């Protein structure tokens, strides 16, 4: 990395790069094709809310003028959930039929493995949204990890959250993603709960996510969670 990375607000022209990085790294840094065959559908599910309905809460990281990472953020998770159900999911469902996605064997196997838990809402994380109403997804191209770009993206979003008086922010990391878990822990996030995420293989167990939370403007839920580094906006420095 010969040039210093640049963090800037998301722009409409960044949409293809964000979708590409999301799909290239969907399975703990591996491509989405390892478990799902349609990049267009997966990118809609993972990124469309943030790029189309709340772009002001997203940032990208550039290296040499090329987008190599992004943070998709949301200030109000209840709004995200409503718009996902009302806007994003119906459009995705229609697109899957036009594209023939569900007729591909890999897609059918994926849905059948996960339908039971989706229908029973077991994938909804146990979370107090009054304490942690905002959330984020941060992702980098593999060659640009470990150089501080992810921290810069998260700290930029924390400033955005703190400026708007939001109580706290949460993020989910797969249990088997040890590097991702250490990343959030170093930033002061604390583990809140575990929740089921996906079943990738027929014979395999359900993969769990670790839910992390960071209090910013609201009352601290537990005394031991106090972290002076993140008590005031002035401390959120890149």
Protein Blocks (a to p, Z undefined) as FASTA:
>chain_A
ZZccddddddfklmmmmmmmmmmmmngoiafklmpcblklmmmmmmmmmmmmmmmlpccd
deehiafbdcdddfblklmmmmmmmmmmmmmmmmmmmnommmpmklmmmmmmmmmmmmno
pmpccddfklmmpccdddddfklgonommmmmmmmmmmmmmmnopabdcddddfklmmlm
mmmmmnopacfbdcdfbdfbfklccdddddddddfklccfbfklpcfklmbfklmcZZ
